[in-house]
């Protein structure tokens, strides 16, 4: 049976004592949404998410989970160097790790 009607659904849930997502400890959770009809699973979707707080203060900077955090970044655009646009994940991982530890770029 197909329906052309649409309905919005709002859900609320509580994560007791969550481990906060942080750059040094990127704890992730997974919400699983299941659509059922008369006990039969019609569809299922997994949504990964992290829990953290962020705040920007004009004269104090960026705060992640209440802790002053320096933000560093680069402008890579479409720059995969010798590997072109088909950049293996390991290349990006090394570059991001180098932002946290500049000694790796020597």
N, C-alpha and C positions, 0 to 999 in steps of 0.2 A: 504494500500500500504506500503510495507516494503522496506527499503533502506539499503544497506550495506555500503554506503558511510559515511565517518566521516568528520566533519568540526569543526575547532576550532573557538571559539568566544571569543573576549575580550570585556569586558564591563567596563565603567567608570561611576561613579556617585559621587555626592557631597552631603555631609551632612552639611548643614549650621549650624553654632554654636553648634557643638556636645558637649554633656556632656561626659567628659572623664571617662573611666573606672578607678577605683581606689580601693584599698583594703577596704576602708571604705565606698565607694559608687560604687558598681559594676554595673554601668549602661550598659545595653545591648541593642543592636538594632537587627533587624531582616530583612534580605534581602530575598525577595520572588522571586524565578525564576519560570517563567511560560513558558512552551513550547506549542505553539499554531499552528494550521494549519487550515487556512480558518475560523478563529474565534472559532474553537473547541479546548478546552484545552486537550492536550495530556498527559501532566505531569506537576507536580508542586513540588518544593523543597524549604524548608525554611532553611536559614543559619543564625544561631545566631552569632553575633560578637560584640566586644567591641572596642572602639577607645581609644588608649593611646600611649604615646611615652616612649621608654625605652632607656637607655644609660648606659654603663659600662665604668668607668674610672679607670685605674690601681691603682692610688693612692688616689682616692676619693670615689670609691665604685659604688653602683647601684643607678640610678636615675629613678623614675617613674613620668612621666609628669613634668619633670624638678625639682622634689623635691627629695632630698637625702632620700633613703628609706632603712631601715635595713631589710635584708632578714633572716627569721628564718625558720627552717624546722626540720623534723625528718626522721628517716629511719625506716619505719614500715614494709616494705616487706609484708609478709603474716601473719600479726599479728592482729587478731581480738579479742585476749584475750579469754574470756569465750564463746564468740559467734562464734568462729572459723572463717571460711572464708565467711560465710553468714552475713556480718556485716551490720546492719541497718544504713541507712543514718544518723540517729540521733547520732550514736556513732561517725562517722567521723565529723559531724558538731561540736559536743562538743570538740573533740580533736583539730580541727582547731581553734575554738574560744579560747581554752586554750592557743594557741600560741600567740594570741593577748592580752590575759589577764591571766597571770600566777596565779593570785589569784584563778582561777577556778580549778586548779589542786590540791588544798589543801584537 
